[in-house]
Every structure is written in C-alpha cells, then in structure tokens.
Amino acid sequence: MLLKSVGMARYINANMEMKIPEVFINRIQKAPDRVRECVQIAAELVSAFKEKGFRGVNLSTIGWEDKLPSILAAAGF
C-alpha cells in the first residue's frame, strides 16, 4: 500500500495488524516534499522485492495512480 502521509501510517499502526516502521514515518515527517518521500519509500520497497527475486508486487495506490510511473521508474522498471 502506498503511504500518503504520516497520519495514514500512524492510523495503520494503531488500527491494523500490519505495522509501518518508525523509520519510514520519520522520513516522511522530516521530508521537505512528503509526497515525493512517500513515492521514494514505495520505490525502495519495490526495488528490494525485485532484488530478492520476487517476480512482481501488487501496489495499492489509493487515488495516487498518477504516482505509479514514478515509483516503477525509481525502482528500475
């Protein structure tokens, strides 16, 4: 799932079984361009899965479909 804000990450941590690492929350919080940082985090995660040999990922962009090309480009696709 593409994180869209610190608030979203904190909501997930408080209300869902999945947990967003604090390092990601802190990066978003401190970033001068929070949207860009969210896209960068997603790209890093996709890239990490690719490096581990996964053959694909399923990204839920939740209204940020226009960010998908940037995520994929930054991840090396």
Residue, then its C-alpha position, 0 to 999 in steps of 0.5 A: m500500500l502506498l503511504k500518503s502521509v504520516g497520519m495514514a501510517r500512524y492510523i495503520n499502526a494503531n488500527m491494523e495488524m500490519k505495522i509501518p516502521e518508525v523509520f519510514i514515518n520519520r522520513i516522511q515527517k522530516a521530508p521537505d516534499r512528503v509526497r515525493e518521500c512517500v513515492q521514494i519509500a514505495a520505490e525502495l520497497v519495490s526495488a528490494f522485492k525485485e532484488k530478492g527475486f520476487r517476480g512482481v508486487n501488487l501496489s495499492t495506490i489509493g487515488w495516487e495512480d498518477k504516482l505509479p510511473s514514478i515509483l516503477a521508474a525509481a525502482g528500475f522498471 
